[in-house]
């Protein structure tokens, strides 16, 4: 009797220790702070920021196309033949020396090609920035879920280890009761089956832990591992920071439309003439041959050029660009409907997950109370080991379900905010609260 009482006391101490250790677990706001830091260094996010910088460089280059261009060249030409009226007005018939030529070209009108390139690159910069924020948001959510699941998997494994040890004790006790004739073979066999089911559940928890640990290490390579304490986030307040912005995908498509319209403007402008101011200076015989006196020419004037005949090629290009614009508009309409469905789906998932969590917690509390009551009946004649080991199995199975639902609840709420581009503001503000 004394040995049984000691075992029960140890069990109670373990339960109290598990409940008290949850105080040391990180709050969701603290996890947000860790996730922001982890996501900022994720290669996937860093590459998105680099793409934005590359697009900004392209935009800067397209704006500089309005500035004059200076070209320098060295010319070595031989005049083979000439036929002119005034032969004496020519500088020379043959020139075998090296001539240096400097030319400046200042665009005046380019058929909207420069402006369309600027518009296109502006749209690309905005589109890449949207994509970078989207990738950052997705990685933050992934990091938060990775932390939560890894911590819950650590807790689940510890709980199943204790349950497996207790189940083995119950199995040994039932074996003694069977040998003493206090129970029948059917009950003893069912206890062994339940013990095997707890073993399988433990093996599954180990596999889940390995997967979640690898994911955690990938996203938090320099962060200390969580302590695996039992903590619930079902009561966390996710309200606030909801705006009426379009989704990242919708806004990205709008910038794609702006880029397509810029391409259409460029193809239409190709029909128009291009005008440029051109000034050319030529310094003859830079190698010092043939002439003792420096000789040079400076010429300048407006140069206009346009395409007279291209056999309908530009017309086809205009038609193709117009089709791209129309297709992008259809994509925007489609994405708008997708976002509406996604919003409703996330709201339904949040409501369903919250309801399931509440129900599962009620069941879990009932099972905990049942297990505590059965432990007090350990030496009573009416004690049935099958009932206790079944409760142990159900309790851990329910706990695994709760852990998964907890992560779903967080994920669905963050994805809902991400749909309106308010998730970043939300997690950053909440993470700052822990410093105040």
C-alpha positions, 0 to 999 in steps of 0.5 A: 500500500505504501509503494502504491501511495508513493507512485501516486504522489510521484504522478501528482508531482509530475503533473504539477511540474508540467503545469508550472513549467508552462509559465516559462514558455514564450508568449505568442507575441515573443514568438512573433518577435523571433519569427520576424528576426528569423524571416528577415534572414531567410534566403528566400526573403533576402533574394526577394529584397535583392530583386527589388534592388535590381528593379530599382536599378533598372528604373534608374537606368530607364530615367537616365535615357533622357540624358544625352549620350556621348560616343567616342570612336577611332576611325581609320578609313581609306577613300577609294574614289570620289566624284564631286563638282568642286574637288578643291573644297575637299580636305583630302582625297585619301586619308590613311591616318587615324581620326578621333570622333566624338559624338553627342546625341540628345533625344528629343522625341522617341515615340514614347519609348523612354516614357513607356520604359520608365512606366514599365520599370516603375510597375516592376519595382512596385510588383517586386516590392509587393512580392517581397512583402508577400514572401516575408509574410509567408515566412513569418507565418511559417516560422511562427507555426514551426516554433509552436509545433516544435514546442508542442511536439516536445511536450507531446513526446514527454507526455507519451513517455510518461503515459507509456511507462504508466501503461507498462505498469498497468500491463504488469499489474493486469498480468498479475491479476490475470495470473491470480484469477482476478480478471479474464483473458479478454480484458488482459488481451485488450490491455495489451492491445491498448499498450501497443496503441500507445507505443504506436502513438509514441512512435508517431510523436517521435517522427513528428518531433524529428520533422518539426525539429528539422523545420525549426533548426532551418528557420531558427538556426541560432535560437535556443530550443524551446523547453517543451512546456504545455501552453495554449494559444486558443484565447489569443486575441487576433482582432484589430489591424484589418484594412480594406487593402487588396491581397498581395496577388491582386495588387501584383496583378494590377502592377502587371497591368500597368507594365502591360499598358506601358508595353502597349504604349511603346509598341504604338509609339514605334509608328511615330518618328524619333527626333534627336539633336546630334553634334559630331566633332572629328579630329583628323590624324590623331597619330600625327601623320600627313598634316602639320596643322591640327584639323577638325570638323564639328557638325550638328543638327536635328536628326529625324527617323521613322520606319516607313514600311515593316510589312505589318510587323509593328501592327502585329506587335500592337495587337499582341500587347493589346491582348496581354492587357486584356488577359491581365484584366481578366486575371484581375477579375478572377483573382478578385473572386478567388480572394473573396472565396479565400476570405470566406473560407478562412473565416469559416476555418477559424470559427470551426477550429475555435469550436473544435478546440473548445470541445476538445479541451472539455473532453481533455479535462474530463479524461484528466479527471477520470484518470485521476479518479482511477488512480485513486482506485488502483488497489480497489477490487473494482479497479479495471486496468483496461479503463485507465490505459484506455483513458491514457491513450485517449488523453494523449490522442486528444492532446495531439489533436489539440496541438494541431488545432492550435497551430491551425488556429494561429495559421488561419488568423495570420493568413486572414490578416495577410489577405488584406496586407495587415499581417506585417503591421499586426505581428510587428506591433504585437512584438513591440508590446513585449518591449514596453 
